[in-house]
Amino acid sequence: MTSDQLAATLGHPKRLVEMERVHNFRDLGGYPTASGATTKWGTLYRADGLHRLRSDSDIEIVEALKLKSVIDLRTKREQREQGIFPLEQIEVDFHHVSIVDATWSDSKETPQIDDPVEFLIWGYRDLLEIGADKFALAIRILSERSNVPAVFHCAAGKDRTGVLAALILSLVGVSNEYICADYGLTKRAIERTIAWAKEHHSDMAKRWTTINPVYLAAEPEAMRVILDDISIAHGSVANYVRSLGVTDAEITSLSALLLEQ
């Protein structure tokens, strides 16, 4: 894989689903795997806060995707304060799979770490420890044919969403290079979100521009360390999710749903 191939794959015109109010809605298709297959387009999406799907144009874009299910990885508090996917307008099976009970900004356990890579490594190790069974549940949901096409999301589409995307892509054979680069695309999405908020949502803009900047970082090196952690401890991501109760049949089903030759 050359840098040009990587850039072309990441920048594929289908990658970003452009919308007015949602800025990190991305298709996980087009990634090559070790077996020679490629992840399917139009099957699995990762996203940021889908409670912002409130404009007619954005609703139309999402309706055209013909989603069957939505997995919301946020906390109950986030849902209560921000809202949820517009179920009254788009009919889907809605799954609330809260990875953690409190976000970093709400938790007294969050340490003060100024280096963004080191902070994210701490944070993602913590997510995997606290939310292991919830990541497994999300994977099981997505392994069922009746549940795809699907989208999973959190608030920024970066941390909880990023870890789940990394686990899924690794499970189906995508290399760490592509996984980490895909994760890094959120940097630009954060910039788009802040720019939109400054123009249209002053409260959100204030919150995003005054929050500890390490909370908004998306450093590929951090995800690389997390994937290495898993490989060192378990041999592979597949072995790791098996340890969480995900079956071989579910892994096989997920691969069949997400891959094409």
C-alpha positions as CSV (number, residue, x, y, z in Angstrom):
1,M,0.0,0.0,0.0
2,T,1.4,3.4,-1.0
3,S,0.5,6.7,0.6
4,D,-1.3,7.6,-2.6
5,Q,-3.5,4.5,-2.4
6,L,-4.2,5.2,1.3
7,A,-5.2,8.8,0.5
8,A,-7.4,7.8,-2.4
9,T,-9.2,5.2,-0.4
10,L,-9.8,7.6,2.5
11,G,-10.9,10.4,0.2
12,H,-13.2,8.3,-1.9
13,P,-16.3,10.4,-2.9
14,K,-18.6,7.9,-1.1
15,R,-16.6,8.1,2.2
16,L,-18.2,11.3,3.7
17,V,-22.0,11.5,3.7
18,E,-22.2,15.3,3.5
19,M,-25.0,16.9,5.5
20,E,-26.0,20.3,6.9
21,R,-26.0,19.6,10.6
22,V,-24.1,16.2,11.0
23,H,-20.5,16.4,10.1
24,N,-18.9,13.0,10.7
25,F,-21.2,10.6,9.0
26,R,-18.9,8.2,7.1
27,D,-19.3,5.0,5.1
28,L,-16.9,2.2,6.2
29,G,-16.9,0.8,2.7
30,G,-13.9,0.5,0.3
31,Y,-11.3,-0.7,2.7
32,P,-9.1,-3.7,1.5
33,T,-8.6,-6.7,3.7
34,A,-5.8,-9.3,4.1
35,S,-8.0,-11.9,2.3
36,G,-8.3,-9.7,-0.9
37,A,-11.9,-8.7,-0.2
38,T,-13.1,-5.2,0.3
39,T,-15.6,-3.7,2.8
40,K,-18.9,-3.1,1.1
41,W,-20.2,0.4,0.5
42,G,-23.6,1.4,1.8
43,T,-23.7,-1.3,4.5
44,L,-22.1,0.1,7.7
45,Y,-21.7,3.8,8.7
46,R,-20.1,5.5,11.6
47,A,-21.3,9.0,12.7
48,D,-21.5,11.8,15.2
49,G,-24.5,13.1,17.0
50,L,-27.6,12.0,15.0
51,H,-29.9,14.0,17.4
52,R,-28.9,16.9,15.1
53,L,-30.8,15.4,12.1
54,R,-33.4,18.0,12.1
55,S,-33.3,19.6,8.6
56,D,-35.4,18.3,5.8
57,S,-32.4,17.9,3.5
58,D,-30.5,15.9,6.1
59,I,-33.5,13.7,6.7
60,E,-33.8,13.0,3.0
61,I,-30.1,12.0,2.8
62,V,-30.5,9.6,5.6
63,E,-33.7,8.1,4.3
64,A,-32.0,7.4,1.0
65,L,-29.5,5.2,2.8
66,K,-32.3,2.8,3.7
67,L,-31.0,2.1,7.2
68,K,-32.4,-0.8,9.1
69,S,-30.9,0.0,12.5
70,V,-29.2,2.7,14.5
71,I,-26.9,2.0,17.5
72,D,-26.6,5.0,19.9
73,L,-23.4,4.6,22.0
74,R,-24.0,7.7,24.2
75,T,-25.1,7.9,27.8
76,K,-28.6,8.3,29.1
77,R,-27.7,11.8,30.2
78,E,-26.5,12.7,26.7
79,Q,-29.7,11.3,25.2
80,R,-31.8,13.2,27.7
81,E,-30.0,16.5,27.2
82,Q,-29.4,16.4,23.5
83,G,-32.1,14.2,22.1
84,I,-31.9,11.1,19.9
85,F,-32.2,10.0,16.3
86,P,-35.5,11.2,14.7
87,L,-37.5,8.0,15.0
88,E,-40.7,9.9,14.3
89,Q,-39.5,10.6,10.8
90,I,-37.2,7.7,9.9
91,E,-38.3,4.2,10.8
92,V,-35.4,2.1,12.0
93,D,-34.7,-0.4,14.8
94,F,-33.1,1.8,17.5
95,H,-30.6,0.2,19.9
96,H,-29.2,2.1,22.9
97,V,-25.9,0.6,23.8
98,S,-24.3,3.0,26.3
99,I,-20.6,2.2,26.4
100,V,-20.0,4.1,29.6
101,D,-22.2,5.6,32.3
102,A,-20.4,9.0,32.3
103,T,-18.4,10.9,29.7
104,W,-14.9,12.1,30.4
105,S,-16.1,15.6,31.1
106,D,-18.7,14.3,33.6
107,S,-16.5,11.8,35.4
108,K,-14.4,12.5,38.5
109,E,-12.1,9.6,37.5
110,T,-10.7,11.4,34.4
111,P,-7.0,12.2,34.9
112,Q,-5.3,15.4,33.9
113,I,-3.1,14.4,30.9
114,D,-2.0,17.2,28.7
115,D,-0.5,15.1,25.9
116,P,-3.3,14.2,23.5
117,V,-1.9,10.8,22.4
118,E,-1.2,9.8,26.0
119,F,-4.7,11.0,27.1
120,L,-6.4,9.0,24.3
121,I,-4.5,5.9,25.1
122,W,-5.6,6.2,28.7
123,G,-9.2,6.9,27.6
124,Y,-9.5,4.1,25.1
125,R,-8.0,1.6,27.5
126,D,-10.6,2.8,30.0
127,L,-13.4,2.4,27.4
128,L,-12.4,-1.1,26.6
129,E,-12.3,-2.0,30.3
130,I,-15.6,-0.4,31.3
131,G,-17.5,-1.0,28.1
132,A,-16.2,-4.4,26.9
133,D,-19.6,-6.1,27.1
134,K,-21.3,-3.2,25.4
135,F,-18.8,-3.3,22.5
136,A,-19.5,-7.0,22.2
137,L,-23.3,-6.4,22.2
138,A,-22.9,-3.8,19.4
139,I,-20.9,-6.3,17.3
140,R,-23.5,-9.0,17.8
141,I,-26.3,-6.6,16.7
142,L,-24.3,-5.7,13.6
143,S,-23.7,-9.4,12.8
144,E,-27.4,-10.0,12.1
145,R,-28.4,-9.7,8.5
146,S,-31.8,-8.1,9.5
147,N,-29.9,-5.2,11.1
148,V,-27.9,-3.8,8.2
149,P,-27.5,-1.3,6.6
150,A,-26.7,0.3,10.0
151,V,-25.1,3.3,11.6
152,F,-23.5,3.5,15.0
153,H,-22.7,6.8,16.6
154,C,-21.8,8.7,19.8
155,A,-21.5,12.5,20.3
156,A,-18.5,13.4,18.1
157,G,-18.2,10.1,16.3
158,K,-14.7,9.8,17.6
159,D,-14.0,7.9,20.8
160,R,-16.7,5.3,21.5
161,T,-17.5,5.2,17.8
162,G,-13.9,5.1,16.9
163,V,-13.1,2.1,19.1
164,L,-16.1,0.2,17.8
165,A,-15.2,0.9,14.2
166,A,-11.6,-0.2,14.9
167,L,-12.7,-3.5,16.4
168,I,-15.1,-4.2,13.5
169,L,-12.7,-3.3,10.7
170,S,-10.0,-5.4,12.4
171,L,-12.4,-8.3,12.8
172,V,-13.1,-8.5,9.1
173,G,-9.4,-8.2,8.1
174,V,-8.7,-4.5,7.5
175,S,-5.1,-3.6,8.3
176,N,-4.2,-1.3,11.2
177,E,-2.9,1.3,8.7
178,Y,-6.3,1.8,7.2
179,I,-8.1,1.5,10.6
180,C,-5.9,4.2,12.2
181,A,-6.1,6.5,9.1
182,D,-9.9,6.1,9.0
183,Y,-10.0,7.1,12.7
184,G,-7.9,10.1,12.0
185,L,-10.5,11.5,9.5
186,T,-12.4,12.7,12.5
187,K,-9.9,15.6,12.9
188,R,-11.4,17.3,9.9
189,A,-14.9,16.5,11.1
190,I,-14.3,18.2,14.4
191,E,-13.2,21.3,12.6
192,R,-16.4,21.2,10.4
193,T,-18.5,20.7,13.5
194,I,-17.0,23.7,15.4
195,A,-17.3,25.9,12.3
196,W,-20.9,25.0,11.9
197,A,-21.6,25.5,15.6
198,K,-20.0,29.0,15.6
199,E,-22.5,30.0,12.9
200,H,-25.6,28.2,13.9
201,H,-25.4,27.0,17.6
202,S,-23.7,29.3,20.0
203,D,-24.2,27.1,23.1
204,M,-22.7,24.2,21.3
205,A,-19.8,26.3,20.0
206,K,-19.0,27.6,23.5
207,R,-19.0,24.1,24.9
208,W,-16.8,22.7,22.1
209,T,-14.3,25.6,22.1
210,T,-13.9,25.7,25.9
211,I,-13.6,22.0,26.6
212,N,-10.2,20.5,27.4
213,P,-8.6,20.2,23.9
214,V,-7.4,16.7,24.5
215,Y,-11.0,15.6,24.6
216,L,-11.4,16.6,21.0
217,A,-8.1,15.1,19.7
218,A,-8.1,12.3,17.2
219,E,-4.5,11.0,17.0
220,P,-4.0,7.8,14.9
221,E,-1.0,6.9,17.0
222,A,-3.3,6.4,20.0
223,M,-5.5,3.9,18.1
224,R,-2.4,2.1,16.9
225,V,-1.3,1.6,20.5
226,I,-4.7,0.3,21.4
227,L,-4.8,-2.2,18.6
228,D,-1.3,-3.3,19.6
229,D,-2.4,-3.7,23.2
230,I,-5.1,-6.1,22.1
231,S,-2.8,-8.1,19.9
232,I,-0.2,-8.4,22.6
233,A,-2.8,-9.5,25.2
234,H,-5.0,-11.7,23.1
235,G,-3.1,-12.5,19.8
236,S,-5.8,-10.8,17.7
237,V,-8.9,-8.6,17.9
238,A,-10.9,-11.8,16.9
239,N,-9.6,-13.6,20.0
240,Y,-10.4,-10.5,22.1
241,V,-14.0,-10.3,21.0
242,R,-14.3,-14.1,21.4
243,S,-13.2,-13.6,25.1
244,L,-16.2,-11.2,25.4
245,G,-18.6,-13.9,24.3
246,V,-18.9,-13.1,20.5
247,T,-19.1,-16.4,18.7
248,D,-17.3,-17.6,15.7
249,A,-20.6,-17.8,13.9
250,E,-21.3,-14.1,14.6
251,I,-17.8,-13.1,13.4
252,T,-18.3,-15.1,10.2
253,S,-21.7,-13.5,9.7
254,L,-20.3,-10.0,10.2
255,S,-17.6,-10.7,7.7
256,A,-20.1,-12.1,5.2
257,L,-22.3,-9.0,5.6
258,L,-19.5,-6.4,5.3
259,L,-17.2,-7.9,2.7
260,E,-17.3,-8.4,-1.0
261,Q,-14.7,-10.0,-3.3
